[in-house]
Every structure is written in structure tokens, then in C-alpha cells.
Amino acid sequence: MTTPRRARAAAFTRRAGVSLLAGTVMGAVFWALDVAAPAPPLLSLTGLAGILLGERVATALRTRWARRHRPAGHAVESRRYW
């Protein structure tokens, strides 16, 4: 694995870990307060899928727009995490 690729993978892993930790903390808070989750699991997963899809579409459109409006000979940096 090249160094920039390894750095991107490490950054993604760090963000995923923070996200998992935040979700776990919120789950513990809901449990401690004896409160049900604000959304049923299927509904919340559907919402999460919508967020991820929206992010992908926005990134693709931004990249396409940048490629069309860049000066000749100018490279566009791609930010892929997968």
C-alpha cells in the first residue's frame, strides 16, 4: 500500500472508530435514561443509507463540475476512501 493510500485508510478508520464510539455512547445514554431509540432500526438505517447516497452523489457532481471548469493542464485531486 502506498503512503498516501495508507494515510487515507488510517484517516477513514479513525473517523469510523469515532463514529462507532459516538453511537455506542448514545446507545448507553438511551439505555441509562430508559428511553427507546428515536427511530425504529429499519427507518434509521434507511436514513443513514440516504445520507451516504447523497454524499456520493454530491461528491460525484462536484468532481464532474470541477473537471469541466478547470484550466487546461490542471489536475483535479480525487478523494476516494474506498
C-alpha positions as CSV (number, residue, x, y, z in Angstrom):
1,M,0.0,0.0,0.0
2,T,1.4,3.4,-0.9
3,T,1.9,6.0,1.8
4,P,-0.9,8.4,0.7
5,R,-3.3,5.5,0.4
6,R,-2.3,4.2,3.8
7,A,-2.8,7.7,5.3
8,R,-6.3,7.9,3.7
9,A,-7.1,4.4,5.1
10,A,-5.9,5.4,8.5
11,A,-8.0,8.6,8.4
12,F,-11.1,6.7,7.4
13,T,-10.5,4.1,10.1
14,R,-10.1,6.8,12.7
15,R,-13.4,8.5,11.5
16,A,-15.2,5.2,11.5
17,G,-14.0,4.5,15.0
18,V,-15.1,7.9,16.3
19,S,-18.5,7.3,14.7
20,L,-18.8,3.9,16.3
21,L,-17.8,5.3,19.7
22,A,-20.3,8.1,19.4
23,G,-23.1,5.7,18.5
24,T,-22.1,3.4,21.4
25,V,-22.2,6.4,23.9
26,M,-25.6,7.5,22.6
27,G,-26.9,3.9,23.0
28,A,-25.6,3.9,26.5
29,V,-27.3,7.2,27.2
30,F,-30.6,5.9,25.8
31,W,-30.3,2.8,28.0
32,A,-29.4,4.7,31.1
33,L,-32.4,7.0,30.6
34,D,-34.6,4.0,29.8
35,V,-35.7,5.7,26.6
36,A,-36.4,3.9,23.3
37,A,-34.3,4.8,20.3
38,P,-35.9,7.8,18.5
39,A,-36.4,5.8,15.3
40,P,-37.0,2.2,14.5
41,P,-33.9,0.4,13.3
42,L,-35.1,-0.1,9.7
43,L,-36.0,3.6,9.5
44,S,-32.7,4.8,10.9
45,L,-30.7,2.5,8.6
46,T,-32.7,3.8,5.6
47,G,-31.9,7.4,6.7
48,L,-28.3,6.5,7.0
49,A,-28.3,5.0,3.5
50,G,-29.8,8.2,2.2
51,I,-27.1,10.3,3.8
52,L,-24.4,8.1,2.3
53,L,-26.0,8.1,-1.1
54,G,-26.4,11.9,-1.0
55,E,-22.8,12.3,-0.1
56,R,-21.7,10.1,-3.0
57,V,-23.9,12.0,-5.5
58,A,-22.7,15.4,-4.3
59,T,-19.1,14.3,-4.5
60,A,-19.5,13.0,-8.0
61,L,-21.3,16.1,-9.2
62,R,-18.7,18.4,-7.6
63,T,-15.9,16.4,-9.2
64,R,-17.6,16.5,-12.6
65,W,-18.2,20.2,-12.3
66,A,-14.6,20.8,-11.3
67,R,-13.3,18.8,-14.3
68,R,-15.4,20.9,-16.8
69,H,-14.4,24.2,-15.3
70,R,-10.7,23.7,-14.7
71,P,-8.0,25.4,-16.7
72,A,-6.3,23.3,-19.4
73,G,-3.5,21.1,-17.9
74,H,-4.7,21.5,-14.3
75,A,-5.1,18.2,-12.4
76,V,-8.0,17.6,-10.0
77,E,-7.3,15.7,-6.8
78,S,-9.7,12.8,-6.2
79,R,-10.8,12.0,-2.7
80,R,-11.8,8.4,-2.6
81,Y,-11.9,6.4,0.7
82,W,-13.0,3.0,-0.6
